Amino acid sequence: MALAVAEIPERGRSSTIPMPITPKCAWALLQADSSARLIDTRSTLEYIMVGHPVGAVHIPWMDEPDWVPDARFSARIKDVFSSHESVPVPGHAPPILLICRCGERSSDAGKCLIDDGMANVYNVEGGFEGPLDDNRQRSTSSGWRFDGLPWQQY
């Protein structure tokens, strides 16, 4: 399961979309870079009831009851990194890894972060549960859980 750091994609500074990253590469990046943070952008109910990656910080991109993007989303992300205990490396933008159910909402959230001037933003492909299959079920072809990565449920 261990991936070499060389297999982790590097993000270009001029991109307007988050860099796609597989769940396994996301996990490897989290293990290799202590400044990296995995942000679970799903709703509160999804985070609690469906489960979430171990160590993920929950910051909903959209949440009940309104289901509109959080106007303070970028500020909340910045707060996570400003409260980080380790000393930042000069010139190093800590990796921001975003995950949702299947990768769509987290991609939109990542575009918002990039538009707000943040760099090193990744979107976990397939999200936590992956896309629906022909039987309208998830976690059958891709995603964090499909790949057997650490997760927990309340």
C-alpha positions as CSV (number, residue, x, y, z in Angstrom):
1,M,0.0,0.0,0.0
2,A,2.9,2.3,0.5
3,L,3.5,4.7,-2.4
4,A,6.7,6.5,-3.2
5,V,6.5,10.3,-2.7
6,A,7.5,10.6,-6.3
7,E,4.1,9.1,-7.3
8,I,2.2,11.9,-5.6
9,P,1.2,14.5,-8.2
10,E,2.6,18.0,-7.9
11,R,0.3,21.0,-8.5
12,G,1.1,23.7,-10.9
13,R,0.8,27.3,-9.6
14,S,-1.3,28.6,-12.5
15,S,-4.1,26.0,-12.4
16,T,-7.6,27.1,-11.7
17,I,-8.8,23.7,-10.7
18,P,-7.7,21.4,-7.9
19,M,-5.2,18.7,-8.8
20,P,-6.8,15.3,-8.9
21,I,-5.3,12.8,-6.6
22,T,-6.2,9.2,-6.0
23,P,-7.3,8.2,-2.4
24,K,-4.1,6.0,-2.1
25,C,-1.9,8.9,-3.2
26,A,-3.7,11.2,-0.8
27,W,-3.1,8.9,2.1
28,A,0.6,8.6,1.1
29,L,0.9,12.4,0.9
30,L,-0.7,12.8,4.4
31,Q,1.9,10.3,5.7
32,A,4.8,12.0,3.9
33,D,4.0,15.7,4.7
34,S,3.0,16.6,8.2
35,S,1.7,20.0,7.1
36,A,-0.9,18.4,4.8
37,R,-4.5,18.4,5.9
38,L,-7.4,16.3,4.6
39,I,-10.6,18.4,4.7
40,D,-13.9,16.5,4.5
41,T,-16.3,18.9,2.7
42,R,-19.5,16.8,3.0
43,S,-22.5,17.8,5.1
44,T,-22.5,17.2,8.8
45,L,-25.0,14.3,8.5
46,E,-22.8,12.5,5.9
47,Y,-19.7,13.0,8.0
48,I,-21.3,11.6,11.1
49,M,-23.7,8.9,9.7
50,V,-21.7,7.6,6.7
51,G,-18.3,7.8,8.2
52,H,-15.2,9.8,7.3
53,P,-11.4,9.3,6.8
54,V,-9.4,9.0,10.0
55,G,-7.8,12.4,10.8
56,A,-10.0,14.4,8.4
57,V,-11.0,17.9,9.4
58,H,-14.7,18.5,8.8
59,I,-15.5,21.8,7.1
60,P,-18.7,21.5,5.1
61,W,-18.7,23.2,1.7
62,M,-22.5,23.1,1.8
63,D,-24.7,22.0,4.7
64,E,-28.3,21.7,5.7
65,P,-30.7,23.3,5.8
66,D,-29.8,25.8,3.0
67,W,-27.4,23.8,0.8
68,V,-25.5,26.8,-0.4
69,P,-21.7,27.1,-0.4
70,D,-20.4,28.5,2.9
71,A,-19.3,32.1,2.3
72,R,-16.6,31.5,5.1
73,F,-15.3,28.3,3.6
74,S,-11.9,29.7,2.6
75,A,-11.5,31.5,6.0
76,R,-12.3,28.3,7.8
77,I,-9.6,26.5,5.8
78,K,-7.1,29.2,6.5
79,D,-7.9,28.9,10.3
80,V,-7.0,25.2,10.1
81,F,-3.6,26.0,8.8
82,S,-3.0,29.0,11.0
83,S,-3.6,26.8,14.1
84,H,-1.3,24.1,12.8
85,E,1.4,23.5,15.5
86,S,4.4,22.9,13.2
87,V,6.5,25.7,11.9
88,P,5.8,26.2,8.2
89,V,8.6,25.8,5.7
90,P,9.3,29.1,4.0
91,G,8.0,29.0,0.4
92,H,6.0,25.8,1.0
93,A,2.2,25.9,0.7
94,P,0.9,23.0,2.8
95,P,-1.1,20.5,0.8
96,I,-4.9,21.0,1.1
97,L,-6.6,17.7,0.3
98,L,-10.4,17.9,-0.2
99,I,-12.8,15.0,-0.1
100,C,-16.6,14.7,-0.4
101,R,-18.8,11.8,-1.3
102,C,-17.7,11.2,-4.9
103,G,-15.4,14.2,-5.8
104,E,-17.8,16.7,-7.2
105,R,-18.5,19.1,-4.3
106,S,-14.9,18.9,-3.2
107,S,-13.8,20.0,-6.7
108,D,-16.1,23.0,-6.5
109,A,-14.8,23.8,-3.0
110,G,-11.2,23.5,-4.3
111,K,-11.9,26.0,-7.2
112,C,-13.1,28.4,-4.5
113,L,-9.9,28.0,-2.5
114,I,-7.8,28.6,-5.7
115,D,-9.9,31.6,-6.6
116,D,-9.2,33.0,-3.1
117,G,-5.4,32.6,-3.7
118,M,-4.6,29.3,-2.1
119,A,-2.1,26.9,-3.7
120,N,-1.4,23.2,-3.4
121,V,-5.1,22.3,-3.5
122,Y,-6.0,18.7,-4.3
123,N,-9.3,16.9,-4.9
124,V,-9.5,13.2,-3.9
125,E,-10.8,11.4,-6.9
126,G,-13.9,9.2,-6.2
127,G,-14.3,10.9,-2.8
128,F,-15.1,8.9,0.2
129,E,-17.7,6.5,-1.4
130,G,-17.1,6.7,-5.2
131,P,-19.7,7.1,-7.9
132,L,-23.0,5.2,-8.2
133,D,-22.7,1.9,-10.0
134,D,-25.4,0.3,-12.2
135,N,-27.3,-0.9,-9.1
136,R,-27.2,2.6,-7.7
137,Q,-24.7,1.7,-5.0
138,R,-21.5,3.3,-3.9
139,S,-18.1,2.0,-2.7
140,T,-18.1,-0.7,-5.4
141,S,-15.5,0.8,-7.9
142,S,-13.5,3.6,-6.3
143,G,-13.2,5.9,-3.3
144,W,-11.5,6.1,0.1
145,R,-13.5,3.2,1.5
146,F,-13.2,1.1,-1.6
147,D,-9.4,1.4,-1.4
148,G,-9.5,0.2,2.2
149,L,-8.0,3.3,3.7
150,P,-8.5,4.1,7.4
151,W,-12.0,5.5,8.2
152,Q,-14.3,5.7,11.2
153,Q,-17.9,6.2,11.9
154,Y,-19.7,7.7,15.0
